[in-house]
Each structure stands twice: as C-alpha cells, then as structure tokens.
Amino acid sequence: MDALVLGSGVTGLTTALRLLRAGHRVVIWTRERWPDTVSSVAAATWVPYAVGGANMLQWSAESLAEFKRLAREEPASGVMVRPFYYLSRHEEAPPVWADVAGAQSIPQHELPPLPDETGAYASGVVFDAPVIDMSNYLPWLAIQVEQLGGTIVDRAVSYWDDAFAQWDEAFPDVAMSERHARILVNCTGLGARELNLMDRNESSNGQGVRPARGQVLRIAANGFDRVLLDESIPEQLTYVVPRLNDIVLGGTYEPGKEMRAVTLATRNAILERCARLLLHYDRTFAMSLAALAGGRVAQEFQELVGPALAGAPPAQSVGNALGVSGLRPLRAQICLTCELLAPGRYIIHNYGHGGSGVTLSWGCASEALALFNAITA
C-alpha cells in the first residue's frame, strides 16, 4: 500500500522508515528539510520531557531500545550512549520513566551543590542514555528512507484536500483500478495548527498544538562525556549534552512564544547556569563557560575556581555565537490516531510530542504503522 507522509522532521522520517520496512511504498512531502526543521535544533537525548499521553512510557521504552541498538550497530547514525545525571532541587520519588531507563538514585552525598549555593540538590537519578547528534542522525534517517525506495519531495500542503486531490503527483504509476484507500500520515508538528481542524477548534481551550520556544548554544567538544539536566525551574532549564563533535548547552522553555531570534542576554544566562552546575563536575569546563560569558560572570568564577584555573580560555562557540532557537510542538496529549475524512480517505495523525519528539519517535512510528495496517488489512 501507498502512504503519503507529511513532514520530514524526526517523527516524519522515522514513521516513513517504519512503513518502508513493513513493505509499504512511501513518499514524503515536506515544507522544510534538515537543517531547517525544528528537529534539527534538538539537543537531543532520550528523556521524556514536556509531553503527555497514556502510552508515553511504552513508546519511550521502544525508542530507548532502538536507540541503544543504533549506538551499538549503526555508528554512522550519530547515536551514542552517555551517563545521564537527572537532578532535582526537590526531595521527590524518581521520575515515572526511571524504571524504563534502568535509572538508579544518586546517593545524597554525591549530589552537587545548588547553583545559588544555598545547599545541595535534593534528589536525582543516573542512567545510561542515548544521545542523538541530530546533525548526523536526520541526514542518516533520510538516507535510510531513500535507500529503501522512499522519496522525499519539497512540497507544502495547505489543506488535506490538496494532498488527496494531487495523489497522482505522489504516485503517478498506479492505475486507477488498482487504487484502494488513500492514507495521509500527518507528521507536521506545529504545522498541524493550519491543517487540522481538530487542533484549530481545540486551541481556544488549550488542548490544541502550540509552540514552546527553546534557545540553546553549541560549543566545541572538550572531552566532557556526561549529560546533566536540571528541569526543576521549567522556564530556566539547565542542561549539558555532549555529542560527537560539540556540546549543546541549554536552555529555555517558553510556552506560547514563537520568536526564533536569539538574544545575548539569554545566551549568557544559559552559560552562567551551566557553568554553576559544572563546578561540581569539571571546574575547568565551568570556568571556560564563564569566560565565554565574560564580564561579571567571568570575574566571579575566577574567584570561585582559584588562581590555578582562573586563566582557562573561553569555550569555543560552534555555529551562531548567540545560539539557535527552536519551537517544541506542545499538546495536552499526543495526537496519534486515525481519522476518516471521507470514504476511502484516511489521515493518521502523529504529532504534538512536546519536548520528546526524539524520545518517542520509534515507539510512535510503530503505533502509526499499526494504525496503517489496520486500515489496509
């Protein structure tokens, strides 16, 4: 059977690959390709974040297993496994996904000091997590799609009927007598606001997909090999994600904001938060981030680290010195369902993954494949 997938971010490419491996024919229509998709900005590592849905743990577990397989067997994919330290300022039970990840609680005496030096982090877990270098991974996914016979076409879609009416453009060689159901797979992320009437109707009550802006910056790799994350203050995320050739520092979480411009003030705030967290793990690395921020931050850290490390050179920025920003497609619940638009016209929706598009990608793609197979059975 034929599937027309809309969108070539991590969700669209992964879903297309699942369909192709199951023997279906796939064409992807996309408004943007890597490196212009939102997925390109992701840090990205396996951790459920800013997402809702009853099957979240199941989907994330399947994705975790696949990413660990890719790290072992497909080095060209850009997937690697790093020790991941998930820290909380609050005394609380391990996160709901801890068992899925095989996470262990961090002993109290090993928890780092809080950035404001008012005490130590109250709890945390550590586990081995996949880190996905999106500059490798997205092109690798696209290559896998094309090697299995999939086609990726630069073509925007304004409404569902447009895609159904132009089906021959995607699949011109199939005789009309051989045609059965026409199935769109909607992996458009935030683009679903314009396409999906359901989301337009739900936007007024906060149920529809909406953006959450995030700003990050990248610096050159320096040998640091562990992931650090503190999401205790949602609007001031602090994370350090070492990838193959760079380290991603973050971040921000700004629901409802779509401005993609980056600011020096936000960059410096990220540098300072990451530097304070890193004081416990690598004081030279911490000083290099403070030196990159400069001014008051650099002067304060020179006193904190002492004369021996005060002269550490600034970290080297990669790409835009101010960083980059992306928009997470937030939704109260992931939209992963099948809609009958008209007789013989189906839409499989797979969007609204919040900050967990990568984390849930393989599990959600399998669910989308199951919906596809149910239609064509």
N, C-alpha and C positions, 0 to 999 in steps of 0.2 A: 504493500500500500504506500501511497504518497503522503508526505507530511510537509506542509509549508510552515517553517518556524520563523517567527518574527522576533528579531533581536539577536545580537551576536556578542553580548556580554558573557560572563561566566555561566549564567543559567542557560542562555540560548545555545551556546556551543556544547555544553555538557549534555543537555537534553537531545540535541541533534546527534551527538555521538552515541548515546544510548539507543536511539531509534535506528541508526545505521547499523549498529552491531546486532540488532534484532532482525535485520534483513529488510528494513523498510527503506524507501527512497526519500531523500531529504533535500530540500532547497531552503536556504536561509535568506530572507530579505532583511536588510538592516539599514538603519539610518546612519549609524556610526560604527566604525570598526576600531579595533585596537590601533593606536593608543588613545583614542578619543572616547571610548566607552567609560562609564562610571566605574566598571570593574577594574580598569587599569590603575586607578588611584589606590585601591585597597592595599592594606599593609603586606600581605594578608596571611592570617594564621587561623588554625582551627580553634574556634571558641564560640559557642552560641552567645550572641550579643544583640540586643535591641530587636528581638523577634518574638512572635507569639505563634501558638499552634499546638494542637493536641499531639501531633505526631513529630514534634520537633526533635525529641530525643532519638526516635527511631531513624529519622532522616540524617541526623548529625552522626549517629553511630555508623551508618552505612558509608557516609562520606569519609569519616575518620579511617575506616578500614581501607578504603580505596586510596586515600592519600598516602597512607603508610606503605601500601603496595607500590605506588608510583615512586616513592622515595627509594625503595629497595631495587626496583626493576627498571625504572624509566628515568635515569638521571637527566636526560635532555628536557624533561618536563619542568625542571626548576623547582621540584618539591624536595624538601629536606626535613629532617626531624631535629628539633631543638628542645632542650629543657625549658619548660614554661612555668614561670612563677606568677600565680594569680593571687594578688594581695588585696586585703580589705582593711579599712580603718575601723570596722565594726566587729565585735565578737559575734560570730554567726556560724551556723552549720555550713558545711561545704556546699557549693552550688549544686543545683539539681542535676547537672551534667557530669559531676565529679566521678561517679561510678562508671559512666560510659568511657571517660578518658583514662580510667585507672589512676586517678589522682590520689595523692597522699597528703594528709595535713602537714603543714610546716610546723615543726616544734616552736614553741613560743620564744625560746632563746635564740632561734635563728631568724626571727622576723626582723626586718630592717627598721630603723628609726623613721618616724613620720617626717615628711619634708619640712614641717614647721617646727620640728624639734620639741614637740610637746609630749612625746612618748614614742612608743613603737606601734607598728601595725598590730591590729588585734587578732587577725586570723589570716590564713592563706593556705593554698594548696599548690603542689608541684606535680607535674606530669610531663611526659614526652609528647610534644605536639608537632604536627606537620606545619611547616612554614612554606608558603607558596609564593615564589617570586613571580609576580604577575607579568613582568617584562619577558620572562621565558614562557610562562605557563599559557597565557592566552594565545600567543602565536603557535605554541605546540598543539593546543586543542584544535585550532583552525587547520593545521596541517593534518591532524588525525581525521578530521571531518572530510577533508578533500581527498585524502588517500583512500578512504572508504567509499568514494564516489559522490559525496555530498558537494553541493555548490553553494557558494556564498556570493550574494549579489547586493550591490549598493542600490537599495530601493526603499524609499519611505512609503509607509501606508498611512492614509489619513482616516480611513474607516473600514470596518470589516467587509462591507460590500465591495469595496475597491479590490481587496485581495481575492475574494471569491470570483468577482467578475473577470479578473485578469489571470485566472488559473492556468490558462493556456500559455501564458508568458513564463510561468514557472515550470510547467510540464507539457511542452508542446508536442511530444511524440506519442502521447497516449490517445488512442482512438476514443471518440465519444462513447461508443458502445461498451468500452472496457471500463468506463469510469463508474465509481461507486461513491461512497461518502467522500466529501471534501473536508479535510481536517486541518484547521489552523492551530498552531501551538504558540500561544501568546507569552513570550518571554521579554516583554518590552520594559519591565521595571516601571520607572516613573512615567514612561510614555503611555502606560495604561490609563492615565487620567484622561487623555484625549480620546482613546479608543474605546474604553469600556464604560458603557452606560451605567453599569452597576457601581463602579467607583465614582462616577460623577454624582450619582444620586446619594451615595453614602458620604461624600466629602463634607456635607453640612453637619453631620453628627460625629465626625472624627473617625469613621470606620474606613474611609477610602484611603488609597495610597497617597502619601505626601512626602516631601523631602525632609531630610535631616542633614544639614551641611557638616562636613568634616574637613579640617585642614591638617596636613602633615608636611613634614620635610624629610629629605633624604640626605644622608651623609655617607662618605666612603666607608667601606668595611674596615675594621681595625682589629679583628681577631676576637671581639666580644661575641659570645655564642649562645647566650641565653635570652629568652623572651621574658620581659617584665610587663605586667599590666596591673594598673590600679584604676578601677572604674567607680570608686566609692563616691566621687563627685561627678555625676553624669556629664555635666557641661564642661568639665575640665579633666577629660580622660588623660591618663599618663601611660604611655607605652613605648617600649623599645623593642623593635623587631629586627633582628639581624637576618639578612637574606644572603644570597650568593655573593653579590658584588657591592651591596650597600646595606645601610641600616635605616629603617623607617622609624621616625620619631613622631609621636602624636600626643594629643590630638585635640579635637573639639567635637562636640555633639550639640547641634543647634537645630532642633526641630522647627520646621516651617520656613527655614531660610534657604533661598536658592542662589544667593550671590556666590559666584565662583571666584571672584577676585580674592587674592591673598594679601595679608597685611603684615607689616614688620612687627607690630605690637603682638599679634598672635604668635608669630614665629618665635619671638623672644620669650614669650610666656611658656611655650612648649619646651624650648631649650632649658629654661630655668627649672621647670617641673621635672624634666627627665634628668637633669644634672643632679638635683637634690635626691632623687630616687637612687641614682647610680653611685652616690657617695658610699653606700654600704657595700657595693659590689666591685667597683673599679674607680678609684679616686682619680686616676689619670684621665680616664674617659670622661668622668664628671667635669674635671677642670677644662678639658678641651671643648665641651659644650658651653660652659660658662664663658670661655674665651671667645667663642663664636658669637655669643650674645653681646659680649662687651659691656662697657660702662659699669654701672653699679653691680651687676651680677658678677662680672669678672673680678672686680675688686673684692667682693665679699668672699668668693670662692678661693681666691689666693690666700686669704687668711684661714679659711676652713681647711685647706689641704696642706698648708705649711710650705716653707721655702723650697723643699726638695721637688715639689710638684707644681709650684705656682707658675713656672715658666712653660708648662705644657702648651704646645701650639694649638691654635683653633682647629676644630674639626673641619674637614673639607666638605663643603656642600656638593651635592650631586644634582644636576638639573637646575631648576629655578632656585636661586638662593633664598627666596622668600617661602618656598614650598609650593604645594599644589593643593587644590581642594576638590572634593567630590560630594555627591549627593546620595545618601542612603535612601532606598525606597521603603519608607516605613509604612506599615499597615497593622491594624489591630490584630488581624490574623492573616497568615499567609494565604493567598488566593491560589489554591491548587485544586481545580475542579473542572468538570466538563460541562459545557453549556451547549444546548441545542438551539442554534439561532434560527434555523428553518429546516424543513425536511432535507436530509442529506447534507446539511451544513453544520459542522461542529467546530467549537473552539475549546481547546484545552488551555486553561489559564495556569500559568506558573510564574508568579511574581509576588512582590511585597515581602521580600526576605529581610528587610531592615539592614542591620549590620552583619548579617550572617549568610550572605549570598554564596560565598565560597564554602563556608562551613556546612551548608545544607545542600550544596549543588548536586552531588551524586545521588543522595537519597531522594531528593525531589525529582530528579530526572527519571529515576526508576518508577516513582509514582506516576509521573506523566506518561511513561511508556505503558504502564498497566492500564491507565485510562484509555490510551490509544488502542491497545489490544482489545479492550472490552468493546470498543466501538466496531472494530473490524472483525471480531470473532464471528 
